[in-house]
Amino acid sequence: MKKLVSLLTMWVVFMATAVAQNKIPISSNDYSNSSIEMADAFRSEGKIYVVVAVIVALWAGMLVYLISTDRKISKLEKLLNN
């Protein structure tokens, strides 16, 4: 039963990724484009700082979580060794 569920899950994920691969074709104009309009718009409107702040907050949260988990594991290892 577990194998059947695993295979079904893998098939669903495979099909989802296959459908997600419908891409826009790349033209020669795309290679000569040197500006990024979205980044320029974010920078001019001051929204780029919000994006950077969210990214930094996410990384800081993950770092704090990893450090706290490491400390808990270290305490458990010390208790196990004693």
N, C-alpha and C positions, 0 to 999 in steps of 0.2 A: 504494500500500500504506500509506504514511504517513497519507494522508487517511482511509482506512478505519479504521485504528487510532485516529486522533484522534476520528473520529465515534463509534466504538464506546465509547471512553473517556468522551466527553462524554455519551453516552446513559446509560451506567452511573452516572455522577455525578448526572445529572438524576433518574434513577429513585430513586437512594438518597436524595436530598434530598426528593423527593416523598413517599416512604414515611416519612421522618423528620418530616413535617409533621403527623402525627396528634396533635392537641393536645387538652388537657382544656378544656372550655368554661369561660368566665369568667362568674361570677355576680355579682350586686350585692353579695353579702357580701364578695367579694374587694376591692372598692373601698373598703369601710369598715374593712378590716383595717389597723391601724396598727402592729402588732408583727410582728417577724420571729423566729419561734421558733428557727430554726436558729442565727441569730446570737446570740440570747440564751443558747442552750445552749452554744455554743462559748465565749462570753465567761465564763459561769459556771464552766465546767470548765477554763478556761485554755487551750483548744485554739486559740483565735483567734490567739494569739501564734505558734503553730506555722504556721498558715496564712499569717500576715503574713511570717514568716521565710522560708518557702518562696518566696513571691512576690518578696520582696526579693532572695533568692539567685538566682532566675531572671533578674530584671532586671539584677542586677550581672554575672552571667555573660554575658548578651547584650551588655552595654555593654563589657566587657573584650574579648569577641570582635570587636566592631565596631571598637574602637580598635586592636587588634592588626592586623586586616585593613587598616585605613586606613594604618597605618604601613608595612606590607608593600607596599601599592600605591604609596605615596609613594616608597619606595626604588626600586621598579621604574620609576616615571616618571622619577626622577632618572637612573637608569642608561640609560634609553631616550633621554633628551635629550642625554646626553653622548656 
